[in-house]
């Protein structure tokens, strides 16, 4: 069992972006886009945040320019700056295996971006990893209509009031799409739905409400799973609306597979992979059961096993 879970978590760490970051106070501020002042007044406030490593800054700037977006940059730091032994000793890790240090750094990066959003006055936050690109569904198929990304984001944010989502994954991958539960069509789009699904992995592009961001900040630390998986587990165990995670299909954003050469993106990360998605969905069930995860009223609880083994200062791979 431990070997199966370790293999799963290693794979999740690899399919996620390689960004490893924490929040810095010297970030560059940006609004949603360059909408006219009048139009901006009529729209909800959506803040865009990207966790960026220095070598990926050019890509992010190109992404911003191509889509007419201004994004707040959350500076990244290398995973090697983290000391996993210290994190374990201070009970910031709750797992019965030694997680890849890059996975922990990635979680810290996302938490930094969420903190930046909560420190702003925005109603919604969009979190990008530094390899995000617009998907072929938008650029080629025009499934989202012939309109700007900012207009699409406005339309998507409006669905939160009826569907009560905390997190909307706009770039899911390896999902068990045959089990999608269609909840709504997105107005103004040619063929875009919002669905509840079993395994909406990949966290390179998602939208959160302020309540959703607060829940993620509160219940994803100590670290107990890679960033893709923690909100999925929180959603699956929710019985009274404690946390709700939905996805758009087809996805609006994808990940750059051409210029990334760090060896972590050798797979295609298709939006739908029913065979592999079923495997991971089943492993998540075992993970939830073995760690006794549950919602106690509005508190997310799980039994961590920090101290089960002594972890090195830096972990490259999950031991089999």
C-alpha positions as a Markdown table, in Angstrom:
| # | Residue | x | y | z |
|---|---|---|---|---|
| 1 | Unk | 0.0 | 0.0 | 0.0 |
| 2 | Unk | 2.7 | 2.4 | 1.0 |
| 3 | Unk | 4.5 | 1.7 | -2.3 |
| 4 | Unk | 1.4 | 2.4 | -4.3 |
| 5 | Unk | 0.7 | 5.6 | -2.6 |
| 6 | Unk | 4.3 | 6.7 | -2.9 |
| 7 | Unk | 4.3 | 6.0 | -6.6 |
| 8 | Unk | 1.1 | 8.0 | -7.0 |
| 9 | Unk | 2.4 | 11.0 | -5.1 |
| 10 | Unk | 5.7 | 11.0 | -7.1 |
| 11 | Unk | 3.7 | 11.1 | -10.3 |
| 12 | Unk | 1.5 | 13.9 | -9.0 |
| 13 | Unk | 4.6 | 15.9 | -8.1 |
| 14 | Unk | 5.9 | 15.4 | -11.6 |
| 15 | Unk | 2.8 | 16.3 | -13.6 |
| 16 | Unk | 2.4 | 19.5 | -11.6 |
| 17 | Unk | 4.3 | 22.5 | -12.6 |
| 18 | Unk | 7.9 | 22.7 | -11.4 |
| 19 | Unk | 7.3 | 26.2 | -9.8 |
| 20 | Unk | 8.6 | 26.2 | -6.2 |
| 21 | Unk | 7.9 | 29.5 | -4.5 |
| 22 | Unk | 6.9 | 31.5 | -1.5 |
| 23 | Unk | 5.4 | 34.9 | -1.2 |
| 24 | Unk | 7.6 | 37.9 | -1.4 |
| 25 | Unk | 6.7 | 41.4 | -0.4 |
| 26 | Unk | 8.2 | 42.9 | -3.5 |
| 27 | Unk | 5.6 | 41.7 | -6.0 |
| 28 | Unk | 4.4 | 43.6 | -9.0 |
| 29 | Unk | 0.8 | 44.6 | -8.8 |
| 30 | Unk | -1.7 | 44.3 | -11.7 |
| 31 | Unk | -5.4 | 44.6 | -12.3 |
| 32 | Unk | -7.5 | 42.2 | -14.3 |
| 33 | Unk | -6.8 | 43.7 | -17.7 |
| 34 | Unk | -7.0 | 47.0 | -19.5 |
| 35 | Unk | -10.7 | 47.2 | -19.6 |
| 36 | Unk | -12.1 | 50.7 | -19.8 |
| 37 | Unk | -12.8 | 52.4 | -16.5 |
| 38 | Unk | -16.5 | 52.2 | -17.0 |
| 39 | Unk | -16.5 | 48.5 | -17.8 |
| 40 | Unk | -14.2 | 47.8 | -14.9 |
| 41 | Unk | -16.7 | 49.5 | -12.6 |
| 42 | Unk | -19.5 | 47.1 | -13.8 |
| 43 | Unk | -17.4 | 44.0 | -13.4 |
| 44 | Unk | -16.4 | 42.1 | -10.3 |
| 45 | Unk | -12.9 | 42.5 | -9.2 |
| 46 | Unk | -10.7 | 39.6 | -10.2 |
| 47 | Unk | -7.1 | 39.5 | -9.3 |
| 48 | Unk | -4.6 | 37.5 | -11.3 |
| 49 | Unk | -1.5 | 36.0 | -9.6 |
| 50 | Unk | 1.3 | 33.9 | -11.1 |
| 51 | Unk | 3.9 | 32.0 | -9.1 |
| 52 | Unk | 7.1 | 32.5 | -11.2 |
| 53 | Unk | 10.6 | 31.3 | -11.2 |
| 54 | Unk | 13.1 | 33.7 | -12.7 |
| 55 | Unk | 13.9 | 31.6 | -15.8 |
| 56 | Unk | 10.2 | 31.5 | -16.6 |
| 57 | Unk | 9.5 | 35.2 | -16.4 |
| 58 | Unk | 9.8 | 35.7 | -20.1 |
| 59 | Unk | 7.1 | 33.1 | -20.8 |
| 60 | Unk | 4.8 | 34.7 | -18.2 |
| 61 | Unk | 5.3 | 38.1 | -19.7 |
| 62 | Unk | 4.5 | 36.8 | -23.2 |
| 63 | Unk | 1.4 | 35.1 | -21.8 |
| 64 | Unk | 0.3 | 38.4 | -20.3 |
| 65 | Unk | 0.9 | 40.3 | -23.4 |
| 66 | Unk | -0.7 | 37.8 | -25.7 |
| 67 | Unk | -3.9 | 37.8 | -23.6 |
| 68 | Unk | -3.9 | 41.4 | -22.7 |
| 69 | Unk | -3.7 | 40.7 | -19.0 |
| 70 | Unk | -1.8 | 42.3 | -16.1 |
| 71 | Unk | -0.8 | 39.7 | -13.5 |
| 72 | Unk | 0.7 | 40.1 | -10.0 |
| 73 | Unk | 4.0 | 38.2 | -9.9 |
| 74 | Unk | 4.7 | 36.0 | -6.9 |
| 75 | Unk | 8.4 | 35.5 | -6.8 |
| 76 | Unk | 9.6 | 31.9 | -6.7 |
| 77 | Unk | 12.4 | 30.3 | -4.8 |
| 78 | Unk | 14.2 | 27.0 | -5.5 |
| 79 | Unk | 12.9 | 23.9 | -3.7 |
| 80 | Unk | 16.5 | 23.3 | -2.5 |
| 81 | Unk | 16.2 | 26.2 | -0.1 |
| 82 | Unk | 13.8 | 24.2 | 2.0 |
| 83 | Unk | 15.0 | 21.9 | 4.7 |
| 84 | Unk | 12.6 | 18.9 | 4.9 |
| 85 | Unk | 14.1 | 17.6 | 8.1 |
| 86 | Unk | 13.3 | 20.9 | 9.8 |
| 87 | Unk | 9.8 | 21.0 | 8.3 |
| 88 | Unk | 9.2 | 17.5 | 9.7 |
| 89 | Unk | 10.5 | 18.3 | 13.1 |
| 90 | Unk | 8.4 | 21.4 | 13.3 |
| 91 | Unk | 5.3 | 19.4 | 12.3 |
| 92 | Unk | 4.8 | 21.2 | 9.0 |
| 93 | Unk | 4.6 | 17.9 | 7.2 |
| 94 | Unk | 2.1 | 15.2 | 8.1 |
| 95 | Unk | 2.8 | 12.1 | 6.0 |
| 96 | Unk | 4.1 | 8.6 | 6.4 |
| 97 | Unk | 6.6 | 9.0 | 3.6 |
| 98 | Unk | 9.2 | 11.5 | 2.7 |
| 99 | Unk | 7.6 | 13.8 | 0.1 |
| 100 | Unk | 9.7 | 15.2 | -2.8 |
| 101 | Unk | 10.8 | 18.6 | -1.5 |
| 102 | Unk | 9.8 | 20.2 | -4.8 |
| 103 | Unk | 6.2 | 19.1 | -4.0 |
| 104 | Unk | 6.3 | 20.9 | -0.6 |
| 105 | Unk | 7.8 | 24.0 | -2.2 |
| 106 | Unk | 5.0 | 23.9 | -4.8 |
| 107 | Unk | 2.4 | 23.9 | -2.1 |
| 108 | Unk | 4.1 | 26.8 | -0.4 |
| 109 | Unk | 4.1 | 28.7 | -3.7 |
| 110 | Unk | 0.4 | 28.3 | -4.2 |
| 111 | Unk | -0.2 | 29.3 | -0.6 |
| 112 | Unk | 1.8 | 32.4 | -1.2 |
| 113 | Unk | -0.3 | 33.3 | -4.2 |
| 114 | Unk | -3.5 | 32.7 | -2.2 |
| 115 | Unk | -2.1 | 35.0 | 0.6 |
| 116 | Unk | -1.4 | 37.7 | -2.0 |
| 117 | Unk | -5.0 | 37.4 | -3.2 |
| 118 | Unk | -6.5 | 37.6 | 0.3 |
| 119 | Unk | -4.3 | 40.6 | 1.0 |
| 120 | Unk | -5.9 | 42.4 | -2.0 |
| 121 | Unk | -9.4 | 43.8 | -2.3 |
| 122 | Unk | -10.4 | 41.5 | -5.2 |
| 123 | Unk | -13.6 | 39.4 | -5.0 |
| 124 | Unk | -12.0 | 36.5 | -6.9 |
| 125 | Unk | -8.5 | 35.3 | -7.4 |
| 126 | Unk | -7.0 | 33.4 | -10.4 |
| 127 | Unk | -3.8 | 31.5 | -9.7 |
| 128 | Unk | -1.5 | 30.6 | -12.5 |
| 129 | Unk | 1.7 | 28.5 | -12.5 |
| 130 | Unk | 4.5 | 29.9 | -14.7 |
| 131 | Unk | 3.9 | 27.4 | -17.5 |
| 132 | Unk | 0.3 | 28.3 | -18.2 |
| 133 | Unk | -0.9 | 28.8 | -21.7 |
| 134 | Unk | -4.3 | 29.2 | -23.3 |
| 135 | Unk | -5.7 | 25.9 | -24.5 |
| 136 | Unk | -6.5 | 24.8 | -28.1 |
| 137 | Unk | -10.1 | 24.7 | -27.1 |
| 138 | Unk | -10.0 | 28.5 | -26.9 |
| 139 | Unk | -7.3 | 29.5 | -29.4 |
| 140 | Unk | -8.4 | 27.1 | -32.2 |
| 141 | Unk | -11.8 | 25.7 | -31.5 |
| 142 | Unk | -13.2 | 28.9 | -30.0 |
| 143 | Unk | -15.3 | 26.9 | -27.6 |
| 144 | Unk | -15.3 | 29.9 | -25.3 |
| 145 | Unk | -16.4 | 32.3 | -28.0 |
| 146 | Unk | -14.5 | 35.0 | -29.8 |
| 147 | Unk | -13.8 | 37.1 | -26.8 |
| 148 | Unk | -11.0 | 38.1 | -24.4 |
| 149 | Unk | -9.7 | 36.0 | -21.5 |
| 150 | Unk | -10.8 | 38.7 | -19.1 |
| 151 | Unk | -14.4 | 38.6 | -20.4 |
| 152 | Unk | -14.4 | 34.8 | -20.1 |
| 153 | Unk | -13.1 | 35.1 | -16.5 |
| 154 | Unk | -15.9 | 37.5 | -15.7 |
| 155 | Unk | -18.4 | 35.0 | -17.1 |
| 156 | Unk | -17.0 | 32.1 | -15.1 |
| 157 | Unk | -16.9 | 34.1 | -11.9 |
| 158 | Unk | -20.6 | 34.8 | -12.2 |
| 159 | Unk | -21.4 | 31.0 | -11.9 |
| 160 | Unk | -20.1 | 30.9 | -8.3 |
| 161 | Unk | -23.3 | 32.4 | -6.9 |
| 162 | Unk | -25.5 | 29.6 | -8.3 |
| 163 | Unk | -23.1 | 26.7 | -8.1 |
| 164 | Unk | -21.5 | 27.7 | -4.8 |
| 165 | Unk | -18.0 | 26.6 | -5.8 |
| 166 | Unk | -15.0 | 27.6 | -3.7 |
| 167 | Unk | -12.5 | 26.6 | -6.4 |
| 168 | Unk | -13.0 | 26.3 | -10.2 |
| 169 | Unk | -10.3 | 24.4 | -12.0 |
| 170 | Unk | -9.8 | 25.9 | -15.5 |
| 171 | Unk | -7.1 | 23.5 | -16.6 |
| 172 | Unk | -7.9 | 20.1 | -15.3 |
| 173 | Unk | -6.0 | 17.0 | -16.4 |
| 174 | Unk | -6.0 | 13.2 | -16.1 |
| 175 | Unk | -9.7 | 13.3 | -15.1 |
| 176 | Unk | -12.2 | 10.5 | -15.2 |
| 177 | Unk | -14.4 | 12.5 | -17.6 |
| 178 | Unk | -16.8 | 9.7 | -18.3 |
| 179 | Unk | -18.1 | 10.3 | -14.7 |
| 180 | Unk | -18.5 | 14.0 | -15.2 |
| 181 | Unk | -21.7 | 15.4 | -13.6 |
| 182 | Unk | -22.7 | 18.4 | -15.7 |
| 183 | Unk | -24.0 | 21.2 | -13.6 |
| 184 | Unk | -24.2 | 24.2 | -15.9 |
| 185 | Unk | -23.4 | 25.6 | -19.3 |
| 186 | Unk | -21.3 | 28.7 | -19.4 |
| 187 | Unk | -23.3 | 31.6 | -20.9 |
| 188 | Unk | -21.7 | 33.2 | -24.0 |
| 189 | Unk | -19.7 | 30.1 | -24.9 |
| 190 | Unk | -20.1 | 27.7 | -27.8 |
| 191 | Unk | -19.8 | 24.5 | -25.8 |
| 192 | Unk | -18.4 | 24.9 | -22.3 |
| 193 | Unk | -19.8 | 23.2 | -19.2 |
| 194 | Unk | -19.0 | 23.3 | -15.5 |
| 195 | Unk | -18.8 | 19.8 | -14.1 |
| 196 | Unk | -18.2 | 18.0 | -10.9 |
| 197 | Unk | -15.7 | 15.2 | -11.6 |
| 198 | Unk | -13.7 | 12.6 | -9.7 |
| 199 | Unk | -10.1 | 13.5 | -10.4 |
| 200 | Unk | -9.6 | 17.1 | -11.7 |
| 201 | Unk | -5.8 | 17.2 | -11.3 |
| 202 | Unk | -3.3 | 19.9 | -12.5 |
| 203 | Unk | -3.3 | 23.3 | -10.7 |
| 204 | Unk | -1.7 | 25.6 | -13.3 |
| 205 | Unk | -4.9 | 27.7 | -13.6 |
| 206 | Unk | -7.8 | 28.0 | -11.2 |
| 207 | Unk | -10.2 | 30.6 | -9.8 |
| 208 | Unk | -11.0 | 30.9 | -6.1 |
| 209 | Unk | -13.5 | 32.9 | -4.1 |
| 210 | Unk | -12.3 | 34.6 | -1.0 |
| 211 | Unk | -14.0 | 32.0 | 1.2 |
| 212 | Unk | -12.4 | 29.3 | -0.9 |
| 213 | Unk | -8.9 | 30.8 | -0.5 |
| 214 | Unk | -9.4 | 31.1 | 3.2 |
| 215 | Unk | -10.3 | 27.4 | 3.5 |
| 216 | Unk | -7.3 | 26.4 | 1.4 |
| 217 | Unk | -5.0 | 28.5 | 3.6 |
| 218 | Unk | -6.4 | 27.0 | 6.7 |
| 219 | Unk | -6.6 | 23.3 | 5.8 |
| 220 | Unk | -3.7 | 22.7 | 3.4 |
| 221 | Unk | -1.0 | 23.2 | 6.1 |
| 222 | Unk | 0.6 | 21.1 | 7.5 |
| 223 | Unk | 1.4 | 19.5 | 4.2 |
| 224 | Unk | -0.3 | 16.1 | 3.7 |
| 225 | Unk | -0.5 | 15.7 | -0.1 |
| 226 | Unk | 0.7 | 17.4 | -3.3 |
| 227 | Unk | -1.1 | 20.6 | -4.1 |
| 228 | Unk | -3.3 | 19.1 | -6.9 |
| 229 | Unk | -4.7 | 16.5 | -4.6 |
| 230 | Unk | -5.4 | 18.4 | -1.3 |
| 231 | Unk | -8.5 | 20.4 | -2.6 |
| 232 | Unk | -9.8 | 17.2 | -4.4 |
| 233 | Unk | -9.8 | 15.4 | -1.1 |
| 234 | Unk | -11.4 | 18.3 | 0.7 |
| 235 | Unk | -14.1 | 18.4 | -2.0 |
| 236 | Unk | -14.8 | 14.6 | -2.0 |
| 237 | Unk | -15.2 | 14.5 | 1.7 |
| 238 | Unk | -17.5 | 17.5 | 1.9 |
| 239 | Unk | -21.1 | 16.5 | 2.9 |
| 240 | Unk | -22.5 | 19.9 | 4.0 |
| 241 | Unk | -20.9 | 22.2 | 1.5 |
| 242 | Unk | -17.7 | 22.7 | 3.5 |
| 243 | Unk | -15.6 | 22.8 | 0.3 |
| 244 | Unk | -16.7 | 22.7 | -3.3 |
| 245 | Unk | -14.4 | 22.2 | -6.3 |
| 246 | Unk | -15.7 | 22.2 | -9.9 |
| 247 | Unk | -14.1 | 22.3 | -13.3 |
| 248 | Unk | -14.6 | 23.8 | -16.7 |
| 249 | Unk | -14.7 | 21.5 | -19.8 |
| 250 | Unk | -13.1 | 21.8 | -22.2 |
| 251 | Unk | -10.3 | 23.4 | -20.2 |
| 252 | Unk | -9.5 | 27.0 | -20.8 |
| 253 | Unk | -5.8 | 26.7 | -20.0 |
| 254 | Unk | -3.1 | 24.1 | -20.6 |
| 255 | Unk | 0.6 | 23.9 | -19.8 |
| 256 | Unk | 3.6 | 24.7 | -22.0 |
| 257 | Unk | 5.0 | 21.4 | -23.2 |
| 258 | Unk | 7.5 | 22.9 | -25.8 |
| 259 | Unk | 9.9 | 25.2 | -24.0 |
| 260 | Unk | 10.0 | 23.5 | -20.6 |
| 261 | Unk | 13.1 | 21.3 | -20.7 |
| 262 | Unk | 13.5 | 20.4 | -17.0 |
| 263 | Unk | 12.4 | 16.8 | -17.6 |
| 264 | Unk | 9.2 | 17.1 | -15.5 |
| 265 | Unk | 6.8 | 17.4 | -18.5 |
| 266 | Unk | 7.4 | 14.3 | -20.6 |
| 267 | Unk | 3.8 | 13.4 | -20.6 |
| 268 | Unk | 0.9 | 14.9 | -22.5 |
| 269 | Unk | -1.4 | 15.5 | -19.5 |
| 270 | Unk | -4.6 | 15.1 | -21.4 |
| 271 | Unk | -7.7 | 16.7 | -20.0 |
| 272 | Unk | -9.4 | 13.3 | -19.9 |
| 273 | Unk | -7.7 | 10.0 | -19.2 |
| 274 | Unk | -10.4 | 7.6 | -17.9 |
| 275 | Unk | -8.1 | 4.7 | -17.3 |
| 276 | Unk | -5.4 | 6.5 | -15.4 |
| 277 | Unk | -7.9 | 8.8 | -13.8 |
| 278 | Unk | -9.8 | 5.8 | -12.3 |
| 279 | Unk | -6.5 | 4.5 | -10.8 |
| 280 | Unk | -5.8 | 7.8 | -9.1 |
| 281 | Unk | -9.4 | 8.2 | -7.9 |
| 282 | Unk | -9.2 | 4.8 | -6.3 |
| 283 | Unk | -5.9 | 5.6 | -4.7 |
| 284 | Unk | -7.4 | 8.8 | -3.3 |
| 285 | Unk | -10.1 | 6.7 | -1.6 |
| 286 | Unk | -7.5 | 4.6 | 0.1 |
| 287 | Unk | -5.6 | 7.7 | 1.1 |
| 288 | Unk | -8.7 | 9.2 | 2.7 |
| 289 | Unk | -9.5 | 6.0 | 4.5 |
| 290 | Unk | -5.9 | 5.3 | 5.8 |
| 291 | Unk | -5.4 | 8.8 | 7.1 |
| 292 | Unk | -8.9 | 9.0 | 8.6 |
| 293 | Unk | -9.7 | 12.2 | 6.7 |
| 294 | Unk | -13.1 | 13.8 | 7.4 |
| 295 | Unk | -14.9 | 17.0 | 8.0 |
| 296 | Unk | -15.8 | 17.6 | 11.6 |
| 297 | Unk | -18.5 | 20.3 | 11.2 |
| 298 | Unk | -16.4 | 22.8 | 9.3 |
| 299 | Unk | -12.9 | 21.6 | 10.4 |
| 300 | Unk | -11.0 | 19.3 | 8.0 |
| 301 | Unk | -9.3 | 16.7 | 10.0 |
| 302 | Unk | -6.8 | 13.9 | 9.2 |
| 303 | Unk | -4.5 | 11.7 | 11.2 |
| 304 | Unk | -0.9 | 12.6 | 10.3 |
| 305 | Unk | 2.0 | 10.3 | 10.9 |
| 306 | Unk | 4.9 | 12.8 | 11.1 |
| 307 | Unk | 7.8 | 11.1 | 12.8 |
| 308 | Unk | 7.1 | 7.7 | 11.1 |
| 309 | Unk | 10.5 | 8.1 | 9.6 |
| 310 | Unk | 13.3 | 10.7 | 9.6 |
| 311 | Unk | 13.4 | 12.5 | 6.3 |
| 312 | Unk | 16.6 | 13.9 | 4.7 |
| 313 | Unk | 17.0 | 17.6 | 4.3 |
| 314 | Unk | 16.2 | 17.3 | 0.6 |
| 315 | Unk | 14.2 | 14.6 | -1.1 |
| 316 | Unk | 14.4 | 14.2 | -4.8 |
| 317 | Unk | 12.2 | 11.1 | -5.3 |
| 318 | Unk | 9.7 | 9.1 | -3.3 |
| 319 | Unk | 11.3 | 5.9 | -2.1 |
| 320 | Unk | 9.6 | 2.7 | -3.3 |
